[in-house]
Amino acid sequence: MNKRKPYYIIIAALCFATIISFFLPYLHLPKQNDVEGDGYKIDTAMAALNSNIIKKVAKESGIPKNIVYNTAKNIINGKDRQTIESRLKENEYYIIDILTEKMNEKVAELDEWGSLEKRTYSYFDMIDLSASVIKYLERDIVSAFLVILTLIMTVVLSYISGFVMLFRKKLTSYKVVKILSLINIFMSFVGILSINAIGIGALQVDKFYKENFGIGFLVIAAMNFVILLIAVIGNLHESWAGIVTFKMIMRQKQLMLMTLPFIVYVVVFYFGPLTGWIMAFQNHKPAAGANQMFVAWDKFIYLLTEKDFLLAFRNTLAMSLINLVFSFIFAIGFALLLNEVVNVKGKKLVQTVSYLPHFLSWIIVAAIVKNVLAVDGGILNELLVNWGFIDAPINFFADGKYFWWIVGLAVVWKETGWNSIIYLASITSINPDLYEAASIDGAGRFKKMIHITLPGIKATIFVLLIINLGMVMNSGFEAQLQLKNDLIKNTAEVIDTYVLNKSFFQGADFSIGTAAGIFKSVISILLVSIANRTAKAFDQERLY
């Protein structure tokens, strides 16, 4: 207890210290250049343009949001009707009157609201501002609610963490505080992104760069990090007391030094690039250098509402599941059958032949697949026609319903031999006495596979299944890129090819590509965690 007491006191003090968020400038909005003093003048026309009027009109009319936005912008800029109509189709002219009426109503409403008399730094004023944004500006309601939630939760969680550490003097208290601290840090991060959205959308601040971030947020985030760090140290101290000692570490210092280069490699090349994730929350322009404009969740909202991305997500998930199921069935089946081959030379020959496709480039594999499935002279079409299954050759690459299965079978042909290696290695670890005992009991080869070999490699199957579930969002890239065409784009586009197009071709928006990458990573982490927890619940092998 005496060893734990300093940790309790320090962590409790730090938890309560975050109450300072009541008094620090949690939000620091940049000063408007053309306004004297600390007030804010709302550009009512631009505020109306950035309200949810655009979204509503686009949804009701079925016209793309960018067209509705540009039309409204032309109305705001005072363009004459003929000019505005020249940028629309004839059946879209009616939205001009709708937008003009709605925009005028919103501008009149905002004129009555007036302007902000001063820049706000206080906790309660920020809640009031967020509520006003929801009520009057109708722009980015989610971010306004998140600011309110963040402001409340950072204080509430600090109180809870402090009381837990003071009054629950048990080992589990460390775990509770670590969880609360993680939530607190996440809430603070969400808050700063939401604040950016309100700062740009509600008050029409032209530029919102990182130097505009309030000192309050940085102090709160730093405090939460210290709380988390000390909680982790305290938990490790208690968990490893008497198990891991300094003398034990020094006895293995050679091994520690050997692992150091690999740790440095992982930190530099795996964790280092994660700093680029910040682009997903910016309207990233390479020419702007460090002065990037933050757009909060706009890129993620765009992804989750865009038809092309949702189709790519569907295709990725479908092809990944097909690849996962087929790869497991064929790899395990091939390993079981190959294990039964008695002739050593024949077994090695089959193994070698089955491994070779893995080393072929997808460019070569795609060319083989296209030749096999070709309409003119394709082997598959020739066989199907000659055997009477079909009357005329099928153009497999003109109908999207075939594409998922084409990719799935191509992956099976290419990777089955390679994937079977680990199962064959696992089979060799099974005690041969089990097979001898089964033979004495009259079991044949099939029963031995079912009752000895499969249970013997069950642990390997579960571990690989969990790992592969984490890669469900990686259905492939080269295969889809080589085999897809414009006729089957809706079925062939996956998230990786979508990112390529958005990042380098269609507008070169690196922020969209980064947001899509984060989306993939989050889904993968969730899938691995759920699969691992499920395996633990059923008392099966797991990763951790």
Secondary structure, 3 states (H helix, E strand, C coil): CCCCHHHHHHHHHHHHHHHHHHCCCCCCCCCCCCCCCCCECCCHHHHHHCCCHHHHHHHHHCCCHHHHHHHHHHHHCCCCHHHHHCCCCHHHCHHHHHHHHHHHHHHHHHHHHCCECCCCCCHHHHHHHHHHHHHHHCCCHHHHHHHHHHHHHHHHHHHHHHHHHHHCCCCHHHHHHHHHHHHHHHHHHHHHHHHHHHHHHCCCCCCCCHHHCCHHHHHHHHHHHHHHHHHHHHHHHHHCCCCCCHHHHHHCHHHHHHHHHHHHHHHHHHHHHHHHHHHHHECCCHHHCCCCCECCCHHHHHHHHCHHHHHHHHHHHHHHHHHHHHHHHHHHHHHHHHHCCCCHHHHHHHHHHHHHHHHCCHHHHHHHHHHHCCCCCCHHHHHHHHCCCCCCCCCCCCCHHHHHHHHHHHHHHHHHHHHHHHHHHHHHCCCHHHHHHHHHCCCCHHHHHHHHHHHHCHHHHHHHHHHHHCCCCCCCCHHHHHHCCHHHHHHHCCHHHHHHHHHHCCCCCHHHHHHHHHHHHHHHHHHHHHHHHHHHHCCCCCCC
